[in-house]
Amino acid sequence: MKSLTIVSGKGGTGKTSIVGSFACLAKNFVLADADVDAADLHLIVPPTIKKTVDFMGGHKAIIDPERCTQCGECLDRCQYDAIDTDFNIDMIACEGCGVCAHFCPSSAIDFPQQTCGQWFISDTAYGPMVHARLGIAEENSGLLVSTVRQEAKKIAEKNTYDLIIVDGPPGIGCPVIAAITGASAMMIITEPTLSGMHDLKRVAELAQFLKVPGMLCVNKYDLNPDMTEQIISTGQAYKLTAVGKIPYDPSVTQAMVHGVPLINYSDGPASQAIKDVWKNVSLFMQ
């Protein structure tokens, strides 16, 4: 069983649209939406949710007024000014470090684990999908990404699926690290712009550090062919295998509006290019 993670240095590069089309082309696989902060794969690959599980990931301090002696120890210890002079805790300001609970002389501060979101196991028209939703302003997204990948792996092992396709989060932070660590391969989606070049370098350096074999795909390449060639050349310097270029195509937006993968909506130039990219990705993964 192999795993492919599709990432980008930033949001809006077309990563999820391409993953949705891959779902139409792949066989014997599990989908995993690891962009838990802003999951949107379900918008073009509609799921039928079969299982919902609360995600517990982090702690918050709670002061019990019956036990609190208002000694002020927690006020002095808190580095985030999350406790006011009436000994109430601002849950947004609280970082969950636990210092106040540890040093409270009257043990008046509880430190329970919090429900930070949910993860789901669903059926789709193309196969099973594991996805998640992190709560507003909640943390531990990296842990939730790891949970999504682990559950997808369990499904793949149980049903002898050959491949896990992971729609990764943007950027290079903790969620991205959790999405690509241990992957069989990753594919970076970028655009032919200066910011696309900058973000490509960041993700490529991360891939090298984590020793994950990488591929490169340039989306909307025809908007700036010269920059596209520079990006491909830069990718080669980072040992990224170029697997294709996708042209700008208004059908991509139209497919999103209709809530379907591009492959099932249009047979236009972007659709044909994605099919070619998938062939090259499949060869790379062999």
ZATIKOL-964019 format. One record per atom (N, C-alpha, C): x, y, z; residue in one letter. Coordinates in steps of 0.2 Angstrom, whole numbers, padded with zeros to 4 digits, always signed. Example, Ala and Ser with C-alpha at 12.3 -4.5 7.8 and 13.67 -1.06 7.14 Angstrom:
REM residues 2
+0066-0028+0039a +0062-0022+0039a +0066-0016+0039a +0064-0011+0035s +0068-0005+0036s +0064+0000+0039s 
***
This chain:
REM residues 286
+0004-0006+0000m +0000+0000+0000m +0004+0006+0000m +0003+0011-0004k +0006+0017-0005k +0002+0023-0003k +0005+0029-0002s +0001+0035+0000s +0004+0041-0004s +0000+0044-0007l +0002+0050-0011l -0001+0056-0008l +0003+0061-0006t +0000+0068-0003t +0001+0073-0008t -0004+0077-0009i -0004+0083-0014i -0004+0089-0010i +0001+0093-0010v +0002+0099-0006v +0003+0105-0011v +0003+0111-0007s +0005+0117-0011s +0008+0122-0006s +0011+0127-0008g +0014+0132-0003g +0009+0137+0000g +0003+0137-0004k -0002+0142-0001k -0009+0139-0004k -0014+0142-0001g -0021+0140-0004g -0022+0143-0010g -0027+0140-0014g -0029+0143-0020g -0026+0141-0026g -0021+0136-0026t -0017+0134-0032t -0021+0129-0036t -0027+0126-0034g -0030+0121-0038g -0029+0114-0035g -0026+0114-0029k -0024+0107-0026k -0030+0103-0026k -0036+0105-0022t -0041+0101-0021t -0045+0099-0027t -0045+0104-0032s -0049+0102-0039s -0045+0096-0042s -0039+0096-0042i -0035+0091-0045i -0036+0084-0041i -0036+0085-0034v -0037+0079-0030v -0044+0076-0032v -0049+0080-0033g -0055+0078-0035g -0055+0074-0041g -0052+0076-0046s -0051+0073-0053s -0047+0067-0052s -0042+0067-0048f -0038+0060-0047f -0043+0055-0044f -0048+0057-0040a -0052+0052-0037a -0056+0049-0043a -0058+0052-0048c -0061+0049-0054c -0057+0044-0058c -0050+0045-0057l -0046+0042-0062l -0043+0036-0058l -0042+0036-0052a -0038+0031-0048a -0043+0025-0047a -0040+0020-0045k -0044+0013-0043k -0041+0011-0037k -0046+0007-0033n -0044+0004-0027n -0040+0008-0022n -0043+0014-0020f -0040+0018-0016f -0044+0021-0010f -0041+0025-0006v -0045+0028+0000v -0043+0036-0001v -0048+0040+0000l -0047+0047+0000l -0046+0050+0007l -0042+0055+0008a -0041+0058+0014a -0040+0065+0014a -0045+0069+0016d -0044+0076+0016d -0041+0079+0023d -0034+0080+0022a -0030+0082+0028a -0030+0090+0029a -0034+0094+0025d -0034+0101+0026d -0040+0102+0031d -0038+0101+0037v -0044+0100+0042v -0046+0107+0044v -0041+0112+0043d -0043+0119+0045d -0048+0122+0040d -0048+0120+0034a -0053+0123+0029a -0054+0117+0024a -0057+0112+0026a -0059+0106+0022a -0064+0108+0017a -0062+0106+0011d -0067+0108+0005d -0067+0102+0000d -0064+0097+0001l -0064+0091-0004l -0071+0089-0005l -0075+0089+0001h -0082+0086+0001h -0087+0091-0004h -0084+0097-0006l -0089+0101-0010l -0089+0098-0017l -0084+0094-0019i -0084+0092-0026i -0084+0084-0026i -0083+0081-0020v -0083+0074-0019v -0088+0073-0014v -0095+0073-0015p -0100+0073-0009p -0099+0067-0005p -0099+0067+0001p -0098+0061+0005p -0105+0059+0008p -0106+0053+0010t -0111+0050+0014t -0108+0048+0020t -0109+0052+0026i -0106+0051+0032i -0108+0044+0035i -0104+0040+0037k -0105+0034+0040k -0103+0033+0047k -0098+0037+0049k -0096+0037+0056k -0093+0044+0058k -0095+0047+0064t -0093+0053+0066t -0090+0052+0073t -0084+0055+0074v -0080+0054+0080v -0078+0061+0083v -0079+0063+0089d -0076+0069+0092d -0069+0069+0092d -0066+0074+0091f -0058+0074+0091f -0056+0078+0097f -0053+0075+0102m -0051+0077+0108m -0043+0079+0107m -0042+0086+0108g -0035+0088+0106g -0033+0094+0110g -0032+0094+0116g -0030+0100+0120g -0033+0101+0126g -0031+0105+0130h -0034+0106+0137h -0035+0114+0138h -0040+0115+0142k -0041+0122+0145k -0042+0122+0152k -0040+0127+0155a -0040+0128+0162a -0047+0131+0164a -0050+0128+0170i -0057+0130+0173i -0056+0131+0180i -0057+0137+0183i -0057+0138+0190i -0063+0136+0193i -0063+0132+0199d -0069+0131+0203d -0069+0136+0208d -0075+0140+0208p -0075+0146+0213p -0076+0143+0220p -0078+0137+0221e -0079+0134+0228e -0073+0132+0231e -0068+0130+0227r -0061+0129+0230r -0056+0134+0229r -0058+0139+0225c -0053+0145+0224c -0053+0149+0230c -0047+0151+0233t -0046+0155+0238t -0044+0162+0236t -0043+0163+0230q -0041+0170+0227q -0035+0172+0229q -0030+0167+0230c -0023+0169+0232c -0019+0173+0227c -0021+0173+0221g -0017+0176+0216g -0012+0173+0213g -0010+0167+0215e -0005+0163+0212e -0005+0162+0204e -0011+0161+0202c -0013+0159+0195c -0012+0166+0191c -0014+0172+0194l -0013+0178+0191l -0005+0179+0189l -0001+0178+0194d +0006+0179+0194d +0009+0174+0189d +0007+0168+0188r +0010+0163+0184r +0008+0164+0177r +0002+0166+0175c -0001+0166+0168c +0003+0171+0164c +0006+0168+0159q +0010+0172+0154q +0006+0175+0149q -0001+0174+0148y -0005+0176+0143y -0011+0180+0145y -0010+0182+0151d -0016+0187+0154d -0023+0184+0153d -0023+0178+0154a -0030+0174+0152a -0034+0174+0158a -0032+0176+0164i -0036+0176+0170i -0037+0183+0173i -0043+0185+0174d -0044+0192+0176d -0044+0192+0184d -0045+0198+0187t -0044+0199+0194t -0050+0196+0198t -0056+0195+0194d -0061+0191+0197d -0060+0184+0197d -0055+0181+0194f -0053+0174+0193f -0057+0171+0189f -0059+0174+0183n -0062+0171+0177n -0057+0170+0172n -0058+0165+0168i -0053+0163+0163i -0056+0164+0156i -0052+0168+0152d -0054+0170+0145d -0051+0164+0141d -0056+0160+0139m -0055+0154+0135m -0051+0155+0128m -0052+0161+0126i -0048+0162+0119i -0041+0164+0121i -0040+0167+0126a -0033+0169+0128a -0029+0163+0131a -0033+0159+0134c -0029+0153+0137c -0026+0149+0132c -0019+0147+0133e -0016+0143+0129e -0015+0136+0131e -0018+0134+0136g -0019+0127+0138g -0012+0125+0141g -0008+0129+0143c -0001+0127+0146c -0001+0123+0152c -0006+0124+0156g -0007+0120+0163g -0003+0123+0168g +0000+0129+0168v +0005+0131+0173v +0000+0133+0179v -0005+0136+0178c -0010+0139+0183c -0012+0133+0187c -0014+0127+0184a -0017+0121+0187a -0011+0118+0191a -0005+0118+0189h +0000+0114+0192h +0002+0118+0198h +0002+0125+0198f +0005+0128+0204f -0001+0131+0209f -0007+0129+0207c -0013+0132+0212c -0012+0128+0219c -0011+0132+0224p -0010+0129+0231p -0016+0125+0233p -0022+0127+0231s -0028+0124+0234s -0031+0119+0229s -0028+0118+0223s -0030+0113+0218s -0037+0115+0216s -0038+0121+0214a -0045+0124+0212a -0045+0125+0205a -0040+0123+0201i -0041+0123+0194i -0040+0117+0191i -0046+0115+0187d -0046+0109+0183d -0043+0110+0176d -0041+0105+0173f -0038+0105+0167f -0040+0100+0162f -0047+0100+0160p -0049+0094+0156p -0047+0095+0149p -0047+0089+0145q -0046+0089+0138q -0053+0092+0135q -0052+0095+0129q -0057+0098+0126q -0059+0095+0119q -0065+0095+0117t -0067+0093+0110t -0065+0099+0105t -0061+0097+0101c -0058+0103+0096c -0061+0102+0089c -0065+0097+0088g -0067+0096+0081g -0070+0089+0081g -0071+0087+0074q -0074+0080+0073q -0070+0077+0067q -0070+0071+0066w -0068+0067+0060w -0073+0062+0058w -0073+0061+0052f -0078+0057+0049f -0075+0052+0044f -0079+0046+0044i -0078+0041+0039i -0084+0041+0034i -0083+0042+0028s -0089+0043+0023s -0088+0038+0017s -0093+0037+0014d -0093+0034+0007d -0094+0039+0002d -0091+0038-0004t -0092+0043-0010t -0093+0039-0016t -0095+0042-0021a -0096+0039-0028a -0089+0035-0030a -0084+0037-0027y -0077+0035-0030y -0074+0030-0025y -0076+0030-0019g -0073+0026-0014g -0073+0029-0007g -0071+0026-0002p -0071+0028+0005p -0067+0035+0006p -0069+0039+0010m -0065+0045+0012m -0065+0047+0019m -0060+0048+0022v -0059+0051+0029v -0058+0058+0028v -0062+0062+0032h -0061+0069+0032h -0062+0072+0039h -0061+0078+0040a -0062+0081+0047a -0064+0088+0047a -0066+0091+0053r -0068+0098+0053r -0065+0100+0060r -0060+0105+0060l -0057+0107+0066l -0062+0113+0068l -0063+0114+0075g -0067+0119+0077g -0064+0126+0076g -0069+0131+0077i -0066+0138+0076i -0061+0140+0081i -0056+0143+0079a -0050+0145+0083a -0047+0139+0087a -0048+0133+0086e -0045+0128+0089e -0038+0126+0087e -0034+0123+0091e -0028+0121+0089e -0027+0113+0088e -0021+0111+0088n -0019+0104+0087n -0021+0101+0080n -0021+0106+0075s -0023+0103+0068s -0018+0098+0066s -0012+0098+0068g -0007+0093+0066g -0009+0086+0068g -0011+0086+0074l -0014+0080+0077l -0020+0077+0074l -0024+0082+0072l -0030+0079+0068l -0029+0077+0061l -0024+0080+0058v -0021+0078+0052v -0019+0071+0052v -0015+0069+0057s -0012+0063+0059s -0017+0058+0060s -0023+0060+0063t -0028+0055+0065t -0032+0053+0058t -0033+0058+0054v -0036+0057+0047v -0032+0052+0043v -0025+0053+0043r -0021+0048+0039r -0021+0041+0042r -0021+0041+0049q -0021+0034+0052q -0027+0031+0051q -0033+0034+0051e -0039+0031+0050e -0040+0029+0042e -0037+0033+0038a -0037+0031+0031a -0033+0025+0030a -0027+0024+0033k -0023+0018+0033k -0026+0012+0035k -0030+0013+0041k -0034+0007+0044k -0039+0004+0039k -0042+0009+0035i -0047+0007+0030i -0044+0003+0024i -0038+0006+0022a -0034+0003+0017a -0032-0004+0018a -0029-0005+0024e -0026-0011+0026e -0032-0016+0027e -0038-0014+0030k -0043-0019+0031k -0046-0021+0024k -0046-0017+0019n -0050-0018+0013n -0045-0019+0007n -0038-0020+0009t -0033-0021+0004t -0033-0016-0002t -0034-0010+0000y -0033-0005-0005y -0026-0003-0006y -0025-0001-0013d -0018-0001-0015d -0015+0006-0013d -0019+0011-0012l -0017+0018-0012l -0021+0022-0008l -0018+0027-0004i -0021+0032-0001i -0019+0039-0004i -0024+0043-0006i -0023+0049-0009i -0025+0055-0004i -0020+0059-0002v -0021+0064+0003v -0021+0071+0000v -0027+0074+0002d -0027+0081+0000d -0024+0085+0006d -0018+0087+0005g -0014+0090+0010g -0016+0098+0011g -0015+0100+0017p -0016+0107+0019p -0011+0112+0015p -0012+0118+0015p -0007+0123+0012p -0002+0125+0017p +0004+0128+0014g +0009+0130+0019g +0014+0125+0020g +0018+0126+0025i +0024+0122+0027i +0023+0120+0035i +0018+0122+0038g +0018+0122+0045g +0016+0114+0048g +0015+0114+0054c +0013+0107+0057c +0008+0103+0054c +0003+0106+0051p -0002+0101+0048p +0001+0098+0041p +0005+0102+0038v +0008+0100+0032v +0014+0094+0033v +0017+0095+0039i +0022+0090+0041i +0019+0084+0043i +0013+0084+0046a +0009+0079+0048a +0006+0075+0042a +0005+0079+0036a +0002+0076+0030a +0007+0072+0026a +0013+0074+0026i +0018+0071+0021i +0023+0067+0025i +0024+0067+0031t +0028+0063+0035t +0027+0055+0033t +0031+0052+0031g +0030+0045+0030g +0026+0043+0023g +0025+0048+0019a +0021+0047+0013a +0026+0043+0008a +0023+0039+0004s +0027+0036-0002s +0029+0041-0007s +0025+0046-0008a +0027+0052-0012a +0023+0058-0011a +0025+0064-0014m +0021+0070-0013m +0021+0073-0020m +0016+0077-0021m +0016+0081-0027m +0014+0088-0025m +0018+0093-0028i +0017+0100-0026i +0014+0103-0032i +0008+0106-0030i +0005+0110-0035i +0007+0118-0034i +0009+0121-0040t +0011+0128-0039t +0008+0132-0045t +0009+0138-0045e +0007+0142-0051e +0013+0147-0053e +0012+0149-0060p +0018+0152-0063p +0018+0160-0061p +0020+0161-0054t +0020+0168-0051t +0026+0168-0047t +0028+0174-0045l +0034+0175-0040l +0032+0171-0034l +0026+0172-0031s +0024+0169-0025s +0024+0162-0026s +0022+0159-0032g +0022+0152-0033g +0029+0149-0033g +0034+0153-0035m +0041+0151-0035m +0043+0151-0028m +0041+0156-0024h +0044+0156-0017h +0041+0150-0013h +0034+0149-0014d +0031+0144-0010d +0034+0137-0012d +0035+0136-0019l +0038+0130-0021l +0044+0128-0017l +0049+0133-0017k +0055+0132-0013k +0054+0130-0006k +0049+0133-0003r +0048+0131+0004r +0046+0124+0005r +0041+0122+0001v +0038+0115+0002v +0044+0110-0001v +0047+0112-0006a +0053+0107-0008a +0058+0106-0003a +0060+0111+0001e +0065+0111+0006e +0062+0106+0012e +0056+0107+0013l +0053+0103+0018l +0053+0095+0016l +0051+0094+0009a +0051+0087+0007a +0058+0084+0007a +0063+0088+0006q +0070+0086+0006q +0072+0084+0013q +0070+0088+0018f +0071+0087+0025f +0068+0081+0027f +0062+0080+0025l +0058+0074+0027l +0059+0068+0023l +0063+0068+0018k +0065+0063+0013k +0059+0060+0010k +0055+0064+0008v +0049+0061+0004v +0050+0063-0004v +0050+0058-0008p +0051+0059-0015p +0045+0063-0018p +0047+0068-0022g +0043+0073-0024g +0042+0074-0031g +0036+0076-0033m +0034+0078-0040m +0032+0085-0040m +0031+0088-0046l +0029+0095-0047l +0025+0096-0053l +0019+0099-0052c +0014+0101-0057c +0013+0108-0057c +0013+0111-0063v +0012+0119-0063v +0005+0119-0066v +0000+0123-0062n -0007+0124-0064n -0007+0131-0067n -0011+0132-0072k -0012+0138-0076k -0006+0140-0079k -0002+0135-0081y +0005+0137-0083y +0005+0142-0089y +0000+0142-0093d +0000+0146-0099d -0001+0154-0098d -0002+0155-0091l -0003+0162-0089l +0004+0166-0089l +0009+0162-0088n +0016+0165-0088n +0021+0159-0090n +0021+0157-0097p +0026+0152-0099p +0033+0152-0097p +0036+0159-0097d +0043+0159-0095d +0044+0158-0087d +0039+0160-0083m +0040+0158-0076m +0039+0151-0075m +0034+0148-0079t +0033+0141-0078t +0040+0137-0079t +0043+0139-0085e +0050+0135-0086e +0055+0137-0080e +0055+0143-0077q +0059+0144-0072q +0057+0139-0066q +0051+0139-0065i +0048+0134-0059i +0050+0127-0060i +0050+0125-0066i +0051+0118-0068i +0059+0117-0067i +0063+0122-0069s +0070+0121-0068s +0072+0121-0061s +0069+0126-0057t +0070+0126-0049t +0068+0119-0046t +0062+0116-0048g +0060+0110-0046g +0065+0105-0047g +0068+0105-0053q +0074+0100-0054q +0080+0100-0050q +0081+0107-0048a +0087+0108-0043a +0085+0105-0036a +0079+0104-0035y +0076+0101-0028y +0075+0094-0029y +0077+0091-0035k +0075+0084-0037k +0068+0082-0037k +0064+0087-0039l +0057+0086-0040l +0056+0084-0048l +0052+0078-0049t +0050+0076-0055t +0044+0080-0058t +0045+0083-0064a +0040+0087-0067a +0035+0082-0070a +0028+0082-0068v +0024+0077-0070v +0018+0080-0075v +0019+0087-0076g +0014+0090-0080g +0013+0097-0079g +0009+0100-0084k +0007+0107-0084k +0000+0107-0086k -0004+0111-0082i -0011+0111-0083i -0013+0118-0085i -0016+0119-0091p -0018+0126-0094p -0024+0129-0090p -0024+0136-0090y -0030+0139-0088y -0036+0137-0092y -0042+0135-0088d -0048+0133-0091d -0054+0135-0087d -0058+0139-0090p -0064+0142-0086p -0068+0136-0084p -0068+0130-0087s -0072+0124-0085s -0070+0122-0078s -0064+0124-0075v -0062+0122-0068v -0067+0125-0063v -0068+0132-0064t -0073+0136-0060t -0080+0133-0061t -0082+0132-0067q -0089+0130-0068q -0090+0123-0065q -0085+0118-0065a -0086+0112-0061a -0086+0113-0054a -0083+0117-0051m -0083+0119-0044m -0090+0121-0042m -0093+0126-0046v -0099+0129-0045v -0105+0123-0045v -0104+0118-0050h -0108+0113-0050h -0107+0107-0045h -0102+0108-0041g -0100+0103-0036g -0098+0096-0038g -0094+0096-0044v -0092+0090-0047v -0085+0090-0049v -0081+0085-0049p -0074+0085-0051p -0074+0087-0059p -0069+0090-0060l -0068+0093-0067l -0068+0087-0072l -0065+0081-0071i -0065+0076-0076i -0072+0074-0078i -0077+0074-0073n -0084+0072-0074n -0088+0078-0077n -0085+0084-0078y -0089+0089-0080y -0087+0091-0087y -0080+0091-0088s -0078+0094-0095s -0073+0089-0098s -0072+0089-0104d -0067+0086-0108d -0062+0091-0111d -0062+0096-0108g -0058+0102-0111g -0050+0101-0109g -0046+0106-0111p -0039+0106-0110p -0036+0104-0103p -0040+0107-0098a -0037+0106-0091a -0039+0099-0089a -0044+0096-0091s -0046+0090-0090s -0041+0085-0093s -0040+0086-0099q -0035+0082-0103q -0028+0082-0100q -0026+0088-0098a -0020+0088-0095a -0019+0085-0088a -0025+0085-0084i -0025+0081-0078i -0024+0074-0079i -0028+0071-0084k -0027+0064-0086k -0020+0062-0087k -0016+0067-0091d -0009+0065-0092d -0005+0066-0086d -0007+0071-0081v -0003+0071-0075v -0004+0065-0071v -0010+0062-0071w -0011+0056-0067w -0008+0050-0070w -0007+0050-0076k -0003+0044-0079k +0004+0045-0077k +0007+0051-0077n +0014+0052-0075n +0015+0050-0067n +0010+0052-0063v +0010+0051-0056v +0010+0044-0055v +0006+0040-0058s +0005+0033-0058s +0012+0029-0059s +0015+0032-0065l +0022+0029-0066l +0027+0030-0061l +0027+0036-0058f +0031+0038-0053f +0030+0034-0047f +0024+0032-0045m +0022+0028-0039m +0024+0021-0040m +0025+0019-0046q +0026+0011-0047q +0033+0009-0043q 
***
